[in-house]
Amino acid sequence: MRAIPGKAEKSAAPGEDRSNLVVLVLAFAGISVAMTQTTVIPLVPMLPGLLHASASDTAWAVTATLLAGAVATPVVGRLGDMHGKRRMLLISLTMLIIGSVICGMSGSLPMIVIGRVMQGLSAGVIALGISIMRDELPADRLGSATSLMSASLGVGGALGLPAAAFLAERTDWRVLFWTSAALGALATVLVVTFVPESPVRSGGRFDPLGALGLSAGLICLLLVVSKGASWGWGSATTLGLASAGVVVFGVWGWWELRVAAPLVDLRTITRRQVLLTNIASAVFGFAMFAMSLVLPQVLQLPTGTGYGLGQTMLAVGIVMAPSGLVMMAMSPVSARTSKARGPKVTLMIGAVVVAAGYGLGVVFLSQLWQLIVVSSIIGAGIGLAYGAMPALIMGAVPVSETAAANSLNTLMRSIGTSVSSAVAGAVLAQMTTDFGPITVPSQAGFQVIMGIGCLAALAALSIAAFLPGKDRPVEAVLVTARAAR
């Protein structure tokens, strides 16, 4: 008997609507978490006065979140694979809420740092969201959905800055944290209501020694990267932490190769496709953050310098916001390109676009509209590349290791942004000019950083070129995994 088109369409609609809701809720959760990374940026110059502490001490309000996120991301991903991704997603969002409330109620530096640590523990939300999508969505929706979820890391950061600047200039500074708490609470309610728990679980025993070793190694590495400039690159503290990190990672790797249920399966992550994608992710993280370090400073430096634009923090946010919107708009383009040509090609195109944006930024940094164009081009490239990365990762790992693998990929991006911050800080500290009684970064310094960002994107292009030529389609992986349940 011939099917009735109208009835077929109606029967498919509820499932499609449910998939759309899952995607929107998870993307909202990812953006809410990503926004916490930029929430504190407008407050950084004011924190010493607000908290009655030195600038070097208040810098821990940023560093603490970075360290906590680095530690939490791989651990939460592994626990999600073992005990339920939705469960760990809700726990992560709860950490965001608690941390935001602590910051909102605090008036002292120690409590702010504690709150920021709790906020950092929510960093695994994006990787968990991608993994839930792999388990729950129809094959034809997976590419565009994971592209959007992956891009939410950049989207939240770009959109969070103007919102935070607006609130910081017009309200009490604590409102920033109460807003984060409200967003986290709304995301939690939406996840509980619309996102099902995935039936895909690996089970097994958690590797506490692996988690402790990875955490210790990451803390050593990131402290060196984030604090090395202020401590001195040749200081005993910096060199001691660097040496300790090398030793810890060596012992940790030895342990992970011998334990029956490792936190990170080194044999899996050293597969060519996974390894090269993670290296490219770190380089893209470097490239993305370089823009965020240059443009706000150029915008806010006085016009008397000859190259500063004398704008407010709110104007900085308005200039940066289009890049986030472009990242979001490029998510479906990334998915379609990956479907037609493979995620390797998409990643390479993204690298070329990012390189072009930074190359343009070397010569176009003198007008407001030029900065908007530069940030939007870079945002377009980031959107393409970030959308391709989950496809490359999921095409090379077992479905039982999806969350852990995506978490490690997210961690590699974060490491790239940390290295970017250190490199930019070192360049701008050396390339300065006198402006009255103060010393400010020179125009040449900003141009050098933009040039380094261009080179980083070209390095990512070179790395991506060595990825396997024939990518296993994510849709095929999804179908195979579900058939095996």
Beta strands, then each sheet from edge to edge (+ up, - down):
strand 1: 432-435
strand 2: 438-441
sheet 1: 1+ 2-
end
